Amino acid sequence: MTAQPPKSGSSAGEQPLEFERLWRGFMTARATLGLVLVTLQGSIYLLAAQPSGAPLTLCLAYAAATLTLRVTDHPRQLGQTIDGLWLRTVGLDVLTFSVLQLVQGSSINYSALLALPVLMVSILGTALQAMASAAGVTLLLFGYAGWLSVQSGNDFTPYLLQAALTGAGCFAISFIASQMATRLASVELRAKRSQLAVAVQQQVNQLVIESLTEGIMVVTPAGQVHLANPAAKALLQAPGHDHLMLGAQPGWQGLMDLINASFASQQPQQAQVEIRHHAHPLRRLLVRTQLTRSQDSDTLGLCVLFLLDQREFEARIRTEKLAGMGRMSAAVAHEIRNPLAAITQANALLAEDLKDPGQQRLAHMVQQNANRLEAIVKDVLHLAQVPGNTEPAQPINLNEAIDRIGRDWNIQNERANLLAIDPQSANVSVVFDTEHLRRVLTNLADNALRYASGQPGSIQIGVQTSDRPSQPGEAQLSVWSDGAALEPSVEQHLFEPFFSSESRSSGLGLYICRELCESHGASITYERTQRRVMNQWVPGNEFRITFRQTMGVEPTA
């Protein structure tokens, strides 16, 4: 609101629009005053008995100068020193009004016009400049009073008092205008900073609202949507335009009923709402409402809707339950491990002294079930130890690792090369923990053993590298078995924890495999494929691990 020089910590660019408006306002006022003076002096020239052309010429020159400055010059600060802009504005005004006063004498009093340059400096300059301008005008008035006293030969006192009163008015105008300009400039600067803070806050709020997975809508009592984030539009299968009317779609009637109930009771509401569209399947939403305060007592305000997919809500509950079950299972597994070891050891000691075949079978059954319990305990403990963020693993040779793990697995399961390693596998180094890879391959091989035919080559392991330009150097490790195809319902939940198609399995093996792979930047998938076994193509189940971090891919030797 003022042209005060920018203080430290601010810049003149913080108030360009308001300064430009004030600057152009003063320049327009000066040009208008020049035209008024031209009209006045022209009238005097035409009506006077002995006209003088000097005042009219001076007013014409003043009007031309002010109009030129208004049209051609651009808004800028008054300088700290007397420069060209000072001379074309303040200097021109003081000179013109002083000369007019001298030329026309006491017939017309132009001293009131001297308030214009004083006011202009007070608004567009600093407080010191304003006081200096008022002092200069006062000195001119005192000088003119002395000149009148000398010319008329009258007492100097009336002229002196008149000049003093006019000068005091100039000082008052300069002080008040300067203080008001400074105060308004400070208020405007704070307002601009507040507006900037509000704008930033609005952008942050908008970004947060748009990134929320929960749908948010702001709706009027008539059903007009003021705001809807992308999640809300996705949940409602809404069209792309922004002007939505909830009452316009029959499938959204449940939302309108909940909104009407909220406004009728003036209380938050929560309910399950069904969204029906002809081109989309039925969707159930968990909706809660919150009313905003109205700015006017005669209106109802707005209703904010929070939308959540019922399936997502149930999935969160299941996840929390699974997390609790995992913690409880780990604690129980720790408690079971010690007595289970004691049972296994005692049964082994008893079996050494048993001679009766029936008792030996019972001891063998105890041993089998103890081994089964031990495997379940290991799976649960492995699940609790699956790392979320592992430290960087060392590169390993994938072929050497799977060859070593395959031999150990065959010996442990007393099988003669049942787990076959593809001799055509690529020689690849990957970043993966060796023990974690052993756990993954052992789980996949044990899972394949349950369903494979048991013939040579019924379980195969191979390594391939990608030749696609978009994924150069990508390595894949596949574990294939000739088991029967999985049912669609089983395949859908294949990698979920505690899911198994058999009652004798803990349902944690494939889940642990997926978690270990993802912790190393790899992924695991399942598909039904064919492999060559005994010179014929046989369908089977294949689990494929894709390693994202590969090193030193070499061609097959």
C-alpha positions in Angstrom: 0.0 0.0 0.0 3.1 2.2 0.1 6.2 2.9 -1.8 8.3 2.8 1.3 11.8 1.4 0.5 11.8 -2.3 1.3 13.1 -3.2 4.7 15.6 -5.9 5.4 14.0 -9.3 4.8 11.6 -8.0 2.2 11.7 -6.9 -1.3 9.9 -4.3 -3.4 8.4 -7.2 -5.4 6.3 -8.2 -2.4 3.8 -5.4 -3.1 3.9 -4.7 -6.9 0.2 -4.5 -7.6 -0.8 -2.1 -4.8 2.2 0.1 -5.4 1.4 0.3 -9.2 -2.2 1.2 -8.4 -1.1 4.1 -6.0 1.5 5.3 -8.4 -0.9 5.4 -11.4 -3.5 7.1 -9.1 -1.2 10.0 -8.2 0.0 10.4 -11.9 -3.7 10.4 -13.0 -4.5 13.0 -10.4 -1.7 15.2 -11.5 -2.7 14.9 -15.2 -6.3 15.7 -14.2 -5.2 18.7 -12.2 -3.2 19.9 -15.1 -6.3 19.8 -17.4 -8.3 21.6 -14.8 -5.7 24.3 -14.5 -5.6 24.6 -18.3 -9.4 25.0 -18.4 -9.3 27.6 -15.6 -6.6 29.7 -17.1 -8.2 29.4 -20.5 -11.5 30.7 -19.1 -9.6 33.6 -17.4 -7.8 34.4 -20.6 -11.0 34.6 -22.6 -13.0 36.5 -20.0 -10.3 38.9 -18.6 -10.2 42.5 -19.9 -6.3 42.4 -20.1 -5.5 38.7 -20.4 -2.0 37.4 -19.8 -0.8 34.4 -21.7 2.0 33.3 -19.2 -0.3 31.4 -16.7 -2.0 29.6 -19.6 1.3 28.7 -21.2 2.6 27.4 -17.9 -0.6 25.3 -17.3 -0.4 23.9 -20.8 3.3 22.9 -20.2 2.3 21.3 -16.8 -0.6 19.4 -18.3 1.6 18.1 -21.2 4.4 17.0 -18.8 2.0 15.2 -16.4 0.2 13.4 -19.3 3.4 12.3 -20.9 4.7 10.9 -17.5 1.4 9.1 -16.9 1.4 7.4 -20.3 5.1 6.7 -21.0 6.7 6.1 -17.5 6.3 3.0 -15.4 5.7 2.7 -11.7 8.9 2.9 -9.6 10.1 4.1 -6.3 11.0 7.7 -5.5 14.8 7.8 -5.2 16.6 8.6 -1.9 18.2 11.6 -3.7 16.9 14.2 -6.1 16.9 12.4 -9.5 15.0 12.7 -12.8 11.8 11.2 -11.3 11.9 13.7 -8.4 12.3 16.6 -10.8 9.4 15.4 -13.1 7.0 14.9 -10.2 7.6 16.8 -6.9 9.9 19.4 -8.4 7.5 20.1 -11.3 4.5 20.4 -9.0 6.2 22.8 -6.5 7.7 24.9 -9.3 4.4 25.2 -11.3 2.2 26.0 -8.3 4.8 28.5 -6.9 5.1 30.3 -10.2 1.3 30.5 -10.7 1.0 32.0 -7.2 3.7 34.6 -8.0 2.3 35.4 -11.5 -1.3 35.8 -10.4 -0.7 37.4 -7.0 -3.5 37.6 -4.6 -6.3 37.1 -7.2 -6.1 33.2 -6.8 -4.5 31.3 -3.9 -2.6 28.3 -5.2 -1.0 27.4 -1.9 -3.5 24.6 -1.2 -2.2 22.7 -4.3 1.2 22.3 -2.6 -0.4 19.6 -0.4 -0.4 17.3 -3.5 3.4 16.9 -3.8 3.6 16.6 0.0 1.0 13.9 0.1 2.6 12.1 -2.9 6.0 12.0 -1.2 4.4 10.8 2.1 2.7 7.9 0.3 5.4 6.9 -2.3 8.5 7.9 -0.3 9.9 7.5 3.2 8.9 9.4 6.3 12.1 11.4 6.2 11.4 12.4 2.6 7.9 13.4 3.6 9.1 15.7 6.4 11.7 17.2 4.1 9.1 18.0 1.5 6.8 19.6 4.1 9.7 21.7 5.4 10.6 22.8 1.9 7.0 23.8 1.1 6.8 25.7 4.5 10.0 27.6 3.7 8.5 28.6 0.3 5.3 29.8 2.0 7.4 31.9 4.5 9.3 33.4 1.6 6.1 34.2 -0.3 4.7 35.8 2.9 7.8 38.0 3.2 7.6 39.0 -0.5 3.9 40.0 -0.1 4.7 42.0 3.0 7.4 43.9 1.1 5.2 44.5 -1.9 2.2 45.7 0.0 4.0 47.5 2.8 1.5 46.0 5.3 2.2 44.3 8.6 4.2 41.0 8.2 2.3 39.3 11.0 -0.9 38.2 9.2 1.2 36.8 6.3 3.5 35.0 8.7 0.6 33.4 10.6 -1.0 32.3 7.3 2.2 30.7 6.1 2.7 29.1 9.5 -0.8 27.5 9.6 -0.4 26.2 6.0 3.0 24.8 6.8 1.7 23.1 9.9 -1.0 21.6 7.8 1.6 20.3 5.4 3.6 18.8 8.2 0.4 17.1 9.7 -0.5 15.8 6.2 3.0 14.4 5.7 3.2 12.7 9.1 -0.3 11.2 9.1 -0.1 10.0 5.5 3.4 8.5 6.1 2.2 6.7 9.3 -0.9 5.4 7.6 1.1 4.2 4.5 3.7 2.4 6.7 0.9 0.8 8.7 -1.0 -0.3 5.6 2.1 -1.6 4.0 2.9 -3.7 7.1 -0.7 -5.0 7.1 -0.6 -5.8 3.4 2.7 -7.6 3.7 1.4 -9.7 6.6 -1.8 -10.4 4.6 0.3 -11.5 1.6 2.4 -13.8 3.7 -0.8 -15.2 5.3 -2.3 -15.8 1.9 0.9 -17.6 0.8 0.8 -19.8 3.9 -2.9 -20.5 3.3 -2.1 -21.4 -0.4 0.7 -23.7 0.6 -1.5 -25.3 3.3 -4.3 -25.8 0.7 -1.9 -27.4 -1.7 -0.6 -29.7 1.0 -4.1 -30.6 2.1 -5.1 -31.3 -1.5 -2.1 -33.5 -2.0 -2.8 -35.4 1.2 -6.5 -35.9 0.3 -5.7 -37.0 -3.2 -3.1 -39.6 -2.0 -5.4 -41.1 0.6 -6.6 -44.6 -0.1 -9.8 -43.8 1.8 -12.4 -42.0 -0.3 -13.4 -38.4 0.8 -16.3 -36.4 -0.6 -17.8 -33.1 0.4 -21.5 -32.9 -0.4 -24.3 -30.3 -0.1 -27.7 -31.2 1.3 -29.0 -31.4 -2.3 -26.4 -34.0 -3.2 -24.0 -31.7 -5.2 -20.4 -32.9 -4.8 -18.0 -30.0 -4.0 -14.9 -32.2 -3.6 -14.1 -35.8 -4.4 -10.7 -37.3 -4.2 -9.6 -40.0 -6.8 -10.1 -42.8 -4.3 -13.8 -41.7 -3.8 -14.4 -41.6 -7.6 -12.8 -45.0 -8.0 -15.0 -46.5 -5.3 -18.1 -45.0 -6.8 -17.1 -45.8 -10.4 -17.9 -42.2 -11.0 -17.4 -40.5 -14.4 -14.4 -38.3 -15.1 -16.0 -34.9 -14.8 -16.0 -33.0 -11.5 -19.7 -31.9 -11.3 -21.3 -34.9 -9.7 -24.8 -35.2 -8.3 -25.4 -38.2 -6.0 -29.1 -38.0 -6.6 -28.6 -38.3 -10.4 -27.6 -42.0 -10.2 -30.0 -44.6 -8.8 -27.0 -46.7 -7.7 -25.9 -43.9 -5.3 -29.3 -43.6 -3.5 -27.9 -45.3 -0.4 -25.4 -42.4 0.0 -28.2 -39.8 -0.3 -30.2 -41.6 2.3 -27.2 -41.5 4.7 -26.6 -37.8 3.9 -30.3 -37.0 4.6 -30.2 -38.9 7.8 -27.1 -36.9 8.9 -28.7 -33.5 8.2 -32.0 -34.6 9.8 -30.4 -35.7 13.0 -27.4 -33.3 12.9 -25.3 -36.2 14.1 -22.6 -38.2 12.4 -23.8 -41.5 10.8 -22.2 -44.7 9.8 -23.6 -47.5 7.7 -22.8 -50.1 5.0 -23.9 -48.8 1.6 -24.3 -50.8 -1.6 -23.2 -49.1 -4.9 -24.9 -50.5 -7.9 -24.1 -49.9 -11.5 -25.3 -51.7 -14.5 -21.8 -51.9 -16.1 -20.0 -52.8 -12.8 -20.3 -55.4 -10.1 -22.0 -54.7 -6.8 -19.7 -52.9 -4.4 -20.2 -52.6 -0.6 -18.8 -49.6 1.1 -18.4 -48.7 4.7 -19.5 -45.0 4.9 -19.4 -42.5 7.8 -20.4 -38.9 7.7 -19.4 -35.7 9.5 -21.2 -32.4 9.2 -19.4 -29.1 8.9 -20.5 -25.9 10.7 -22.6 -23.5 8.6 -21.5 -19.9 8.1 -25.1 -18.8 8.0 -27.7 -19.9 10.6 -30.2 -20.3 7.8 -28.2 -23.0 5.9 -27.3 -26.6 6.8 -23.6 -26.5 5.9 -21.9 -29.4 4.2 -21.6 -33.1 4.7 -18.2 -34.9 4.6 -18.3 -38.6 3.6 -15.5 -41.0 4.3 -15.7 -44.1 2.0 -13.9 -47.4 2.5 -14.3 -50.6 0.5 -15.8 -53.2 2.7 -13.5 -55.9 1.3 -10.5 -53.7 2.1 -11.7 -53.1 5.6 -12.2 -56.8 6.1 -8.7 -57.4 4.6 -7.2 -55.0 7.2 -8.9 -56.9 10.0 -7.6 -60.2 8.6 -4.1 -58.8 8.4 -4.3 -57.6 12.0 -5.6 -61.0 13.1 -2.8 -62.8 11.1 -0.2 -60.5 12.7 -1.6 -61.4 16.2 -1.7 -65.1 15.3 1.9 -64.9 14.0 3.1 -63.4 17.3 1.1 -65.9 19.4 2.2 -68.8 17.2 5.9 -67.9 17.6 5.5 -67.8 21.4 3.7 -71.1 21.4 6.3 -72.7 19.1 9.1 -71.7 21.5 7.2 -73.3 24.4 6.5 -76.5 22.4 10.0 -77.1 21.1 11.6 -78.2 24.4 8.9 -80.8 25.5 8.7 -82.0 21.9 12.5 -82.7 21.9 12.1 -84.6 25.2 9.3 -86.7 23.7 11.3 -87.5 20.6 14.4 -88.5 22.6 12.3 -90.6 25.1 10.5 -92.4 22.2 13.9 -93.2 20.6 15.2 -94.7 23.8 12.0 -96.8 24.3 12.1 -98.0 20.7 15.6 -99.5 21.3 14.1 -102.0 23.9 10.9 -102.8 22.1 10.7 -106.3 20.6 7.0 -106.7 19.9 6.1 -105.7 16.3 2.9 -103.9 17.5 4.7 -101.8 20.0 7.4 -101.0 17.4 4.6 -99.7 15.1 3.2 -97.5 17.8 6.7 -96.1 18.5 7.2 -95.5 14.8 3.8 -93.6 14.7 4.9 -91.5 17.7 8.2 -90.7 15.9 6.4 -89.7 12.7 4.0 -87.4 14.4 6.8 -85.9 16.5 8.7 -85.2 13.3 5.6 -83.6 11.8 5.2 -81.4 14.9 8.8 -80.4 14.7 8.4 -79.4 11.0 5.4 -77.2 11.9 7.3 -75.6 14.8 10.2 -74.9 12.4 7.9 -73.3 9.9 6.3 -71.1 12.6 9.7 -70.0 13.9 11.0 -69.3 10.4 7.9 -67.2 9.8 8.7 -65.1 12.9 12.2 -64.7 11.7 11.5 -63.7 8.1 13.4 -60.4 7.7 11.7 -57.2 6.6 15.0 -55.4 5.8 18.0 -57.7 5.4 21.5 -56.4 5.3 23.1 -56.4 1.8 23.8 -60.1 0.9 27.0 -61.2 -0.9 26.8 -62.3 -4.5 26.6 -66.1 -4.9 27.0 -68.4 -7.9 23.5 -69.6 -8.5 24.4 -72.8 -10.2 26.9 -73.9 -7.6 24.4 -73.1 -4.8 21.5 -75.0 -6.2 23.7 -78.0 -7.1 24.9 -78.2 -3.5 21.4 -77.7 -2.1 20.1 -80.4 -4.5 22.6 -83.0 -3.4 21.9 -82.3 0.3 18.2 -82.6 -0.3 18.5 -85.9 -2.2 20.6 -87.3 0.6 18.2 -86.1 3.3 15.2 -87.5 1.6 17.0 -90.8 0.7 16.3 -90.3 -3.0 18.7 -91.1 -5.8 18.8 -87.9 -7.9 15.1 -87.4 -7.7 15.8 -83.6 -7.7 17.4 -83.1 -11.2 19.5 -80.1 -12.0 19.2 -78.9 -15.6 22.6 -79.3 -17.2 21.8 -76.4 -19.7 21.3 -73.9 -16.9 23.0 -70.5 -17.4 25.9 -69.6 -15.2 24.7 -66.6 -13.2 25.7 -64.8 -10.0 22.9 -63.2 -8.0 22.7 -61.2 -4.7 20.9 -63.5 -2.3 21.6 -65.0 1.1 22.8 -68.6 0.8 20.8 -69.9 3.8 17.7 -68.1 2.7 18.1 -69.6 -0.8 18.5 -73.1 0.8 15.3 -72.5 2.8 13.4 -71.4 -0.3 14.5 -74.3 -2.5 14.0 -76.8 0.3 10.4 -75.6 0.9 9.7 -75.8 -2.9 11.2 -79.2 -3.3 9.4 -80.6 -0.2 6.1 -79.2 -1.6 6.8 -80.8 -5.0 7.7 -84.1 -3.4 4.1 -84.4 -2.0 2.5 -84.3 -5.4 5.2 -85.5 -7.9 5.1 -89.0 -9.3 8.5 -90.0 -7.9 9.9 -91.0 -11.2 13.4 -89.8 -12.3 13.1 -86.3 -13.5 9.7 -85.7 -11.9 11.2 -82.7 -10.0 13.5 -80.4 -12.0 15.5 -77.2 -11.2 16.8 -74.9 -13.9 18.2 -71.4 -14.4 17.5 -69.2 -17.4 18.5 -65.6 -18.3 16.2 -63.1 -20.0 17.1 -62.1 -23.6 14.5 -59.3 -23.6 16.0 -55.8 -24.2 13.8 -54.3 -21.5 15.2 -56.7 -18.8 18.8 -57.4 -19.7 20.6 -59.8 -17.3 17.4 -60.9 -15.5 17.8 -64.4 -14.1 15.1 -66.9 -13.3 15.2 -70.0 -11.2 12.4 -72.5 -11.8 11.4 -75.5 -9.7 9.1 -77.9 -11.7 7.3 -81.1 -10.7 4.9 -83.3 -12.7 2.1 -83.1 -10.1 -1.6 -82.6 -10.9 -2.9 -79.1 -11.7 -4.0 -77.0 -8.8 -7.6 -76.1 -8.3 -8.4 -72.4 -9.0 -9.5 -71.8 -5.4 -6.2 -73.2 -4.2 -4.1 -71.2 -6.8 -5.8 -67.9 -5.7 -4.6 -68.2 -2.1 -1.4 -70.1 -2.9 1.0 -67.7 -1.1 -1.2 -66.7 1.8 -0.1 -67.7 5.3 -1.8 -70.6 7.1 -3.5 -71.6 3.8 -3.1 -75.3 2.8 -5.1 -77.8 0.8 -4.0 -80.5 3.2 -4.7 -80.8 6.9 -1.2 -82.2 7.5 0.5 -79.0 6.3 1.1 -75.7 8.3 0.4 -73.6 5.2 3.5 -71.5 5.8 6.0 -72.9 3.3 5.1 -70.9 0.2 4.4 -67.8 2.3 7.9 -68.0 3.8 9.3 -68.5 0.3 7.6 -65.3 -1.0 8.7 -63.2 2.0 12.3 -64.3 1.7 12.4 -63.6 -2.1 10.8 -60.1 -1.7 13.3 -59.3 1.1 16.1 -59.7 -1.5 14.3 -57.8 -4.3 13.2 -61.0 -6.0 9.7 -62.4 -6.8 8.1 -65.8 -7.0 5.2 -66.9 -9.2 3.4 -70.0 -10.2 2.1 -71.3 -13.5 1.2 -74.5 -15.3 3.9 -75.5 -17.8 5.3 -78.5 -19.7 8.8 -80.1 -19.4 10.5 -83.0 -21.2 10.6 -86.1 -19.0 11.9 -89.4 -20.5 11.7 -88.1 -24.0 8.2 -86.9 -23.8 6.4 -83.6 -22.8 4.7 -83.8 -19.4 2.5 -81.1 -17.9 3.4 -80.0 -14.4 3.5 -77.2 -11.8 6.3 -74.6 -12.0 7.4 -72.1 -9.4 9.6 -69.4 -10.9 11.9 -67.1 -8.9 12.9 -63.9 -10.7 16.0 -62.2 -9.4 16.1 -58.4 -9.9 19.7 -57.9 -8.8 21.9 -60.0 -11.1 25.7 -59.7 -11.6 28.0 -61.0 -14.2 25.6 -62.9 -16.5 27.7 -65.3 -18.5 26.7 -67.4 -21.5 26.2 -71.1 -21.0 29.5 -73.0 -21.2 
